[in-house]
Amino acid sequence: MALEMIPDRPGREAVFEPLLDELLALFSPDWVQSERMVGEHQHHRCEVKR
């Protein structure tokens, strides 16, 4: 059986990233986004936050 990746819907990261921000605030209130991440692509920021 071959597995196939399901492509992400357009704009998924724009909806998903704020949810990650809320979880970070709950579970890691001292976490601060590094200056290196400012301006990074949303996909990369989401991966770092995960």
Buried (B, 14 or more C-beta within 10 A) or exposed (E): EEEEEEEEEEEEBEEBBEEBBEEBEEEEEEEEEEEEEEEBEEEEBBEEBE
